[in-house]
Every structure is written in C-alpha cells, then in structure tokens.
Amino acid sequence: MSASLIQANPKIILEVNNLRMHFPIVKGFLRRTIGHVKAVDNVNLFVQKGETLGLVGESGCGKTTTGRCIIRAYTPTSGEILYRTPDDKIVDLAKLKSEGDLRPYRRDIRMIFQDPYSSLNPRMTLLQIVGDPIMANHVASGKELEDRVAMLLKRVGLRPEYMRRYPHAFSGGERQRIGIARALALNPRVVIADESVSALDVSVRAQILNLLQDLQQEFGLTYLFVAHDLSVVEYICDRVAVMYVGKLVELADTETLYMRPLHPYTEALLSAVPKPDPRLRNRGNRIIPEGEVADPAKPPSGCYFHPRCRFAKERCSIEEPALRDLGNNHFVACHFAGELTLRGVLDKKVVA
C-alpha cells in the first residue's frame, strides 16, 4: 500500500503505514530485555471521511493496540500515522512527542472503550465524566458546561437530569451511552470504537449500533470499528480489515470480503459467522484451522498463518507475503490469492 495515498486522495482522513508496536520482554533482577512481543507488526490501512472501517480478528491479534496507537495512547515503535486536519494539512501523529503537540489532535480523534464498567470512574458523576474533556480543553465551564453535557446526554438517549448521578446507577447499555457521550464531547472527526458492543446483551447491541449510525450521519463522523463479531461488522461497516498476529492479511469493502474472501484466514473467520436461519446452519462445514495461534513473541517465518493453513506450500514458510492490491482496493497478503477457491458467507436466500 503506497505511502502517498492520503496525498493523492482528498477523501482519505487517516492513513497508517508500516505501523509497528513491539512491547519489550524483560527478565531478571537487572530487567534486561530478552525479546519483544510484536503486538502490531507492519500494519497498513486507510480510512475515508464518513466511512466505517471494521478491524477484525481473533482475540490478541493486535486490533485494540492498533487503535490505541492511532489515538497515541501508545507511542508506536515505528511507522506513520498520517492524519488530514480540518484545514487539509497532513500530520504524522507518530512523530509527535509532547502532550502539547498532541492536544489538538486528541480533540479530533476520540475513543469508545470496550468495558462500560471499568472505563467510567465510579467516583465521578455524569457531569464530571462527560464534562471532563470539555473543561480540560477549556471549551466551556459553569452553566455553559452543564448545558453542553445535558445536550450530549439527551442525544445519546439519556435524560439530562441524570447528570448528577454516578455510574453505578446505570445498566451496561446506559453506561456505554455515557461513554459515547464522552467521546463526542469535543466534536471529534474520527471515533475509534473498541469492541463497543461486545460486553452488552444481545438485545442492547442493536440499540447501540443504531445510535452509532445515527450519530455518524448527524455529526459526519468517521469510525474505526474494532470487533470480533463478524455479524455486527457486516451490519455497520463499509469496509473490513482482517488482522492475524499483528499483521493485516486482507482489506476490502464489506460485501466483497464476505462473499469472495481471498485469504484462507478470512475464509475461516467467515465460516464461524452464526446463521440465524436453521435451514442454512447445516450447509457447508465450519473451517477450523489446525494448531494454535502463533506466538507474537516468536512468530513463525514467512507467512504467520502458514502453520495452520490448509493451502500452505514451501514458499509460505520461507517468504513473507506482501499486502497487494488485486483490484478494486481489495488488498490481501497471500502468495496464492486469486488462485484459491475460497468460500464466503452463504447467500441469504434459501433454496427450497
């Protein structure tokens, strides 16, 4: 993926190039570094204005770490995080060091955290939780602050008079609405939703997903939607990026990826998508890759997925596949992409 995509395409608001986040492994009394966990290893992706890009994969594949690098909760080991500012300037967030340099962009890029229970301070009221980023950035105070918090709470489906209450008084779905209101407090342009519905009851998920879509339309938001539930991703995302052990293995628009995957790992993930129609459940077999997920501290040579891939050949264990475009912005990291016959999600129509 070219590093000049964001310069060439004014629709792109965020581009990540060769992003790496390696955590040191220390041991012994002297705390010597004996290795690194390659949580994110050479990730390339881009997000266009107003779209929702899904980032999917198994637990521990580096999805959340990628999101936290983008908002600069972590300082990346290497790589570029190119962001297009409202005045059309392109800034590499990975190179910014001080809080003063990062502050303007922390207002533009916000995050909704996974756990609505641990992400809210139990000793703070809703007014303090939602109003904290507003006060910290000197946007409003006093009565103006209360009015702004009341508006945000009302917009996410909570009553403004709740602002004096504490998080323990709310359900999981209501707490996630509080987290969404906090993320919107500074009128961001990009929101990273980190497993924002995975901790919620199924009956509440649809409400939160519909709320996120309504807010996207109203405020012109761009989403990076981190998830492992591919049914949710299919519903809300315009494009999908698939990660495996810190690497991006496939990136395409949602319909293309779900119906015509080009990477064997994507095929395996899609085979696990639950089918609500009982007439479809027994059609086709689920693909379960053999072996264990690779250790990011000691990844295999070549393609990281080759020890579990049923199509692997000798080349796969020696040469690392590059992420390449096979047409229509369908990127895949597989030596034999296009040559394999892979199964996508079955047609929703039931043949009598």
N, C-alpha and C positions, 0 to 999 in steps of 0.2 A: 504494500500500500504506500503510495507516494506521500512524501512529507509535505508536498505543496498543494494538497487537496484543498485546504482551507483558504489558501490564497487564490486558487483558481475558481472556487465555487462559493459565492457570497451567501448561499443558503446554509452552509455549514457553520455552526456556532461553536462546536467543540471538536477537537481532533487530538487523539492520543497516538504517539509514535514511539515504538520501541520502549514502552514503559516497563521498567523492572523495579520490583520491591523485594529485596533479599534481606531477611532477618538473620542476624548472626546467631550461631550456636556457641555458647560459652560454657567452659567446663573447668573445674578445678579451683583451687584456692586463689590462684592468680587471675582467674576469669579470662583465660585465653580463648580466642576464637578458633574453633576447630572445624568450622564449616558454616554453611548458610542454608536457610530454608528459602527456596525460590518460590515465594507465595505468588508473585506476578513476574512472569518471565517473557519479556519481549512482546507485549500486547500492542496491537494496532487497531484502532477503531475511530469512527467519526459519528457525530450526531448532528442532524439538521434542525434548523429552527422549527419549533412547533410539533416535532415528531416525538414518538415514544420508542426508544430503543431498549429492547429487552436483553438482559445479560443473564444467561442461564448456565447451569452445570451442576454437578454433584456438590455436596457439602465439602468445603475445604479446597475448592478449585481456584479460589482467588477472586471471586466476584466482589465480595464486600471490600476486600483490600484494594481492588481497583477503584471502587467508588470513593474510598477514604483517601486514596492518593489524589484523586481528582479534586476533592474539596480541600486538600492539603492538610488533612488530619495527620497524615504520614508524609514525610519527606522522601520522595522516590529515590531509589538507588541510582537510577539513570533514566533517560528518556525525555520526551517532550509532552507537555500538556498545553496545547495551543487553544486559547480562548479568544473569541471575537467579542470585543467590547461594544457597548451601545453606539459609540462613535466610530465603529468599524475599524478599530485598531486591533492588531493581533498580538497577544501577550503570551509568553511561555510561563505558565504558573509554576512549573517545576524549578525554574531558576530563581524564583523569589524567595528570599531568606527570612526577612524580618516580618514581624506582625504588622508593622506599619505599611509595608509594601503589599501584604496580602489582604488587609482590611477591606479595600474597595471591592475585591472580588469575592470575599466571603459574603457580601450582601447579595451578589448576583447568583451565587451557586450555593444552594442550601440542601439539607439532607433530612429525610424522614427515616427514623431508626426502626429497627425490626421489633424490638420488645417494647410495647406501650407501657409496661410496668416499670422496668428499670431505667427507661430513658427520661422519666419525669421525676424531678426532685420531690419527695413526699412532704417536705417541709415548706414548700412554696405553693402559694395559691395560683389559680389560673392567670390572674392578673400579672403576677410576678413571672410565671413561666413564659407566657406569650409575650409579655411586655419587656422581658429582659433584653433580647436583642435590639429592640427599639430604643431602649434607654442607653444601651452600650454604644450604639452608633449615633446618639444624640439626634434622633429623628423626632421624638416627641416626649413630652413629660406632662405630669399633672392631669388635668381634665382631658386634654387632647389625647394623652396616652390611653386613658380609660375608654374614650370614645373609639379609638382605633382597635383596642382589644375587643370591645363589645362587637364591633363590626366584623372582626375576624371570626369570633366565636359564632356569631349568627350565620356567617357564610358557610361554616363547616357543619352546621346543623345543631349547634348548642345554644342554649338560652343565655343572653348576656348577663343575667343576674347570677349565673353560676361562677362568675369570675372571682368571687370571694371564697370559693370552696377549694378544698385540697384534692389531689388526685385519687385518694382512697375512696372518695365518694362516687367514683365513676366506674363503669364497666370497661372491659377491654376495648370494645369498639369506640366508646366515647373517649377513652384515653388516646386512642390513635387519632381521633379527630382533633384532640388538643395538640398532638404532635404535628399534625398537618397545619393547624393554625399558626403554630410557632415557626414552621418552615416558611410560611407565606408572609410573616410579619414585616419583612423588609422588601417586599415586591420583587422577588428573585426572577431571574430569567430561566435558570436551569435548576431542576429539583432532582436529586438522586433519592429514589425510593428503595431503601434497602430491606427487602423481604417485608414490605409494609403491611401485607395481609396474612402472612404465614402463621402468625400467632393468634389469629382471630378465628372464631367459629365460622363454619361454612355459611351460615345464614347471614352473618355480618359482612362477609367478604364482598358480596355483590354490592352492598350499600357503599362501602369504602371505595371500591373500584369505580362505581358510577360517580361518586363525589370527585374522585381524582380526574375523571374525564370532563366533568362539568367545569371544574376549576381550570383545567387546561384550556378549554375553549374561552372562558371568561377572562383569564389573565394572560393568555398567549404563552403558556409555559412549555418548556421542553423537558421531557422526562428521560432519565436513565433508570430503567425499572429492573432492579436486581431481584431475581426469583429463582426458585427451583421447581415450582408448579407450572408445568407447561400448558395446562388448561387455562390458567389465568393469563399467561403470557400471550397465548393465541387470541384472547379476548381483547386485551388492551394495547398490544404493541404493534407498531407499524413495521419494524424490522427486529431481527433477533440475532444476537451474537452468542455463540456457544463456546464455553471455556472448558479446558481439561488440564488439570495440574498446572495452573498458572499461564497456560497458553491459549490463544484464540485459535480454534480449529475451523470455525465456519461462521459466516456473516452474510445474511441475505434478508430480503423482505419476508414477512411472516408467511404469506400464502405459499411462496416458492419453497421456503425451507421446510414447511410442514408437509407439503405434497411431494417435493422432489429433493430430499436431502442428498448431499454429495459426500459427506463424511460418515464412516461407519459408526463413530461415536454418537453423532446426531441421530442416526437411524435407531440406535439402541435406546436413546432417551425418548424418542417419539413412540417407540413400541410400548413404553411404560405409561403412556397417557391413558387414564381410565376412560372407558367408553360407556356413556350413560344408557345406551340402547342395548338391552340384553341380547338382541338378535345379532349384534356386532361383536360381542365380547369374545366369542369363540372363533372368530375369523382371524386366521393368522396367529402365529406364535410370538410370544414376547421374546425379545432378544436380550439375553443376559450375558454380558462379556465375562469370559473366564478370568480367574485370577483376582488379584487385589489392585486397588487404585495405586498408581505409582507414588513413591515417597518423594515429596518435593525437595527434601534434603539430599536425596540420592536418586535423581531421576534416571531412567534408562537412556542409553544412547539412541541417536536417530529420532524417530517419531516416538513421543512419550506413550502413545496409545498402542504401539505395535505388540507388546507382550499380551494384550487382551484382544487384539483384532483378528477376526476370522479370515481376513483377506491379506494378512501381513506376508511380505516376502523378504528376501535377504536385504534388499535395498532399504527397507523400512527400518531395520536395526542399525544401519550404518549412517544413512544420510537424513538429516532433519528436513522435513518438507517446509517449503516457504508458503506463506499466505499469498495466494494469487487469485486474480480475478478471472473467472471463467465466463464472463459476460453478464451484462445487466446488473453490475455491482454485486454479484454472487461470489464472495471470497471463500476460499477453502484451503486448508493446509493438509493436503493428502497427495502422495505421489501418483495415485491412480484415480483421482477424482474425475468423473466423467466416463470412466471405463467400467465402473462397477454398477450393477443393477441393485439399487437400494430401495427399501420400502418406506414410504412416508405414512402419514396418518390416513386411514381408510376413508374413502368417500362417505360423507354423512348420509347419502341416500341409501336406503336399504332395498336390495333387490328381492322381490317376492319369490 
